[in-house]
Amino acid sequence: MMSGPTKTMAVLTCAALVLTTAYTVALGSSGWLWFGWVVLGVATIGMIASDSEARPSPAGRPPTGSGPGPASR
């Protein structure tokens, strides 16, 4: 499942694709515009990949305030 910032980035990437395509149809192709969209797409893919990595389960963590440390003294 994607986190909030990753979902936002994916929506922005899709919106940028629609706008880039509309610009290309209306005014002609712009290499820099497509290059920017590709960079945005790669960044989005990177965010999705890092977001989908295995996260440690909360059950494996010790309860807060237990064990040695300043909180328990």
N, C-alpha and C positions, 0 to 999 in steps of 0.2 A: 504494500500500500504506500502511496506517495504522501509525503508530508505537504503541508500548506504551501511553503515556498516553492517546492518542486512543481506542484500543480499550477501555481501562478506562472512559473517560468514556461511550462508546457503550453498554457493558454496564450501567453504572449508570443511564443514561437509560432503557434498556429495563426495568430492574428497577423504577425509579420509576414508569414507566407502569403496570406490572402492579400495584404496590402502590396507586397512586392509583385505578385502576379497581376493585380489590377493596374499598378503603375506600368508594368511591362506591356500590357495590352493597350493601355491608353496612350502612353508616350514613347514606348520603345524600350528596349532592354538597357539596363544599366549594370555593367559588370560589378561595380563597387556595391551596389544594392544587393545583388545576389551573393556576393562574397560575404557581406555583413550577415545575411540571413544564414549562410552556411556556418559561419562562426557561432552565431546564436544557437543554431541547431546542434552543433557539436557540444557546446556548453550545456545545453539542456540534456543531451544524452549522458553527459558526464554526471550531471546532478541526479538523473534517474538511476544511473548505475551505482553511484555512491549511496543513494537513499535505499536501494534494495539489498545492500549488504546485510549479512546476518548481524543482528543486534543482540547483545547479551540480555537474557531474560531477567526481569526484576527478582525472580525467585532465587537466583544465584547470588544476590547481593546480601550482605549481612544487614540486619535491621539498623536503622539510624540510632545512634547514641549508645550502641553496645560495643564492647571490646575496649582494648586499651586506647587511650587518647585523651585529649584535653576535655572532651565532652563528658566522659564517664568519671572523671576525678573530682 
